[in-house]
Amino acid sequence: MKTNRRSFLEKTGLGALSLLLSNRLFAKSSKSMDGLTKAKGPIFLSTWTHGQMANEEALRVLANGGSGLDAVEKGVMLIEADPEGSSVGLGGLPDRTGKVTLDACIMSADGNCGAVCMLENILHPISVARKVMEDTPHVMLAGDGAYEFASANGFEKVDLLTKKSKAAFKNWKKEQKYKPIINVENHDTIGMLGMDEKGDIYGSCTTSGLAYKMRGRIGDSPIIGAGLFIDNEVGGAVATGLGESIIKVAGSAIIVELMRHGYSPQEACEEAVNRIVNNEDTKDIQVGFLAISKSGETGAYAIHPGFNFAISNQEGTRLVNSDYLVK
């Protein structure tokens, strides 16, 4: 007798398991919808205190007729050009050989994306990442190839080491100790999520990475699915913190996938943090996530206290201290 799929599931018990999972997802979805606070765009979320300035610039770009993609690019460009930051762009602390290397990625509502890593001597890696996305068949360019591409497209060579960062490197060389400090090593890295007035979602992320890292080290920030992920049907997520830990759980991608299955942005961020904590000793590791759903609901969560973010909409901009796991 021919066995159909339904009878097979019933006989093996897989049908019951399937029903259990379906019921759980439905319950999770219902829970999320009960507490859902919907908001209309434009909305911008950015990591850390300087996200306030970045968000306000993004809002100005939209108000002046720019696209959502323009907004998430131009917003983080302000931080890349700030010499007072120590882990983004100009003034970023170098690797242990004394060279500043930059990582960045950008993602559009249509699913297209671009990234650069180990880029040297270019002020705005986020703009090079966008150029990779729009003008090449590739997603990521690295090192010398990324620099050659940037130079060929009119990006000027810039010495990214400032007097302050040179002095810090000289001081570090005395002992050459390497131990990232939570909420210090990564607090200048900026990730931004933006929803325009049509409800389309965009994202960007840019950093100079961990200070005094090994030559060639790449963190999560330029990696689509780790530091940033957008699915315009579902939402978007961005990460900050120790990149190695974020990469191991595909942090931003898993948050978006959890939202697809009914988790709220807050619940999804919490689950991603839990996965990191379950994988490794996180006593000295900080990771923070931001997320936004297609409805405009937002979420944020970190391992330890100290992670804050900026949220901006038509009502203004405010800085929020993220909830966290380790109390």
N, C-alpha and C positions, 0 to 999 in steps of 0.2 A: 504494500500500500504506500502510496506517495505521501511523504510527510511534508506538510507545509511549515512555514516559518513559525506560525502561531503555536501549532502543536509541539514543535521542537522546543520552543521556549518554555512551554508549560511542562514538558516532560523533564527537561534538564534543570528546571528551577530558575533559569535565567530570566524568565518572564517576571517572576516575583522580584528579583533584583532590579530589573529594569523599571518595574512599577515603583519600587521603593525610591530609586534615584529620581524618577520623574516627580514623585510626590515631594521629595526634598527640595528639588529645584523650584517647584511651584510654591512651596511654603516660603522659600527664601525670597522669591520674587514678590510674593504677597507682603512679606515683612518689609521689603525695601519700599514698595509702593505706598504702604501705610504711612511711612514717615517721610515721604518724598517732598522736598521743597523745590518746586520748579522755578526756574528763572529764565528770563529772556536775555539773549545776547545784546550787546557785547559783554563778555565776561573774560577776564584774564586772571590767571593764577601764576605766580612766580615764586621760586624758592628764595628764602632769606630776605633780609631787610632791604637790600638794594632792589628787590623785586618791585617795591613801590614805585621807584623811578622808572623802571623798565615798563611796568604796566601802564603808567600814565602816558608814556611815550607811545605805546601800542594803541591806546585809545585815541591819541591825537592823530596817529596815522590813519585810523579808520575814519575819524571825523573829517579828515581832509581828502577822503575819497580813495585811500589805499585799500588794498585787499587784506584779508585775514593773514595771508602768507607774508605780505609786506609788514604787517603789524608785529608778528612774532619774530621776524628778522630784525627790524629796526629797534624794537624794544631791547633785545639783548645786546645789540651793538653798542648801546650806551655803556654797558658794563664792561664789554671788551675794551673800550677806549679809556676806562678809568684807571689811572696809574696807582690809585690807592688800594685797589684790590690785589690780593696775593695769589689767587688761583684762577684768574680769568685774564686772558689777553695781556695787554700792556701792564707790566709790573708783576706778572705772574712769576712765582718762584720757579727756578730751573730744576732740571734733573740733576743727578749727582755728578754729571760732567760739566755743569754750568750752562747748559743750553735750555732755553724755554721752548717747549713743544706744545702745540695746541691741538685740541680735539673738539669737534662740533658736529652736530647733525640737525637736520630740519625735515619736517614731514608735513605734507599737504593733505587737505581734506579728500583729495582724489586718490590717496594711497601712495602717491609718488614720494620719494625720499632721497636725500643725499647726505653724504658725510665726508669728513676729512679727519685724519689722525696723524700725529707726529709731524704736524705742519709747523715750520719755523719761519720767523721773520715776516709774518703777515698779520696785520692788525685785526682783521675781521674774518676769522675762520668760518663764522656762520654764513657769511656771504659767499665764500668759496664753496661751502657745502651746498648752498642753493644753486650755484652755477653748475656743480657736478650733477645735481638733480635734473636741471633743466636743459643742459647742453651736452650731456654725455650719455652713453648707454649704460653707465655704471651707477652704483650706489655709493661706493667709497673709494677715495684715493688716499694714499699714505705717503709720508716722508718726502723724499726728493721729488717723486712724481706729483704729489699734491702741490708742492712749491712751484714746480715747473709749469703746471697747469694754471696756477694762480698768476704767475708772472706773465704767461702768454695771454691772459685775459685782463691785463691792465692793473693788477693789484701791485702796489708799490712795496718795496722791501723796507722793513722797519726794524730797528733794534728794539726788541721788547724788554730787555733788561734795563731797569731804571737804577738810579743810584741806590735807592732803598733796597731793591732786590739783590743788587751786586754786593752790598754790605752784608746782607743776611746770608748770602751764599758763602762769603769769605769767613764769616763767623761759624757757619755750620762745618766748614772744612776742618776746623780745629779738632773736632772730635768725630765727625762724620757718623753721628748716631741717626738711625732711621726708625722712627716710631710715630706713625700718624696719630694725631690727637683729635678725639671726637669733637665735633662742632667748631674746630679751629682749622684743620687742614682743608675742609670742604665748604666752609661757609661762604665762599665767594663764587663757587660754581653756580651758574644760573640755569635753571630749566623753566621754560614757560609753556603754558597751555592757553590757547585762546579760542573763544567761540564768537563768531561774528553775528551780526543782526539776523542773518538767515539761518543760524543754527549750525553752520559748518565749523568744524574743529580743526585746528592747526597746532603745531608744536615746534619748539626749538630747544636746543641744549648746547652750552658751550663752556669750556674749561681749559685750564692749563694743567690740570691733574694734580696728583699728589706732589708736594714739594720733595725734591731730592730723590725722586723715584729712580729706579734702574733705567738706564738708557734703553729706549724702545718699549717701555711699559705703556699699555693702553688700558684705560678704565672703561667704565660703562657708558660714559657720556656720548661717544660717537656711534654707539652700537644700537641700531634699530631693534627694538624689542627688549633692550636692557635699560638704557638711560631714557629712552623715549619710545612711545608707541601710540599711534592714532588709528582708530577704525571709525570712520565718520558715521557708520550706522549705529555705533555703540557708545563711543567716548574716547577718551585719551588719558594717558598717565605719563608722569615724568618722575625721575629719581634724582636723589643727591646722597652723597655719603661715600663709603668705601666701595669703589667700583667692582672689585673682585667679588664681593658678597652679592651685589646686585646681579652681576652677570650669571652667577651660579644658579639663580632661580628664574632667569629671564624676567626680572621684576616688573617692568612696565607692561610687557606683553601679557603676563599672567593676570595682572590687574584688569586689563581690558577684557580678557577672556572670561574672567569671573563675572564682570558686569554683563557680559553677553548672556550668562547663565543665571541672571537674576540678582546678583549681589549689588548692593548700593555701592557708590564710590568709596564711602567710608569703610564698609565691610570688606571690600576688595583690597584696600590699602592695608587694613589690619591683617588679612589673611596672608598677604605677601610678606609682611614683617614677620609673622609667625613662622613662615616657611624658612626664612633666613635664620631665625633663632633656633629652630629645630635642627638646622644643618650644621651649626658651628657655635663655638664659644663667642658670644657677642659682648663680653664684658667691656672690651676696649674698642668696639666697633659701633659706629653710628651710621644708620641709613634712614632716610626719610622719603616718603612718597606723596605725590599729589595726584589727584584724579578728578576728572569731570565727565559726567554722563551726557548723553545726547539731549536729555531734558534740561540740562543746566545745573543739576545737583552736583555738589563737590564733596571731596573727602581728602583727608590728610592724616598721616600716621607715621611715627618714628619709633625706633628702638628705645632711645633714651630721651630725656628732656633736653631742650635747647634748640630744637628745630622750629623755625618759624617761617611763615610765608605771607606773601601779599596777595590780596584778592581785590579786584577792581571791577566795577560795573558802572552803570549810569548814575548810581547813587553816590559814588565816590570810591576811595581807596582806603583799605585798612590793613594793618599788620596783625596776624593771628599767630598765637603760639599753638603749635600742633599738639594733639594728644599723643601719648606714647605708651609703650608697653611696660618698661621697667620702672615701677613706681618707687 
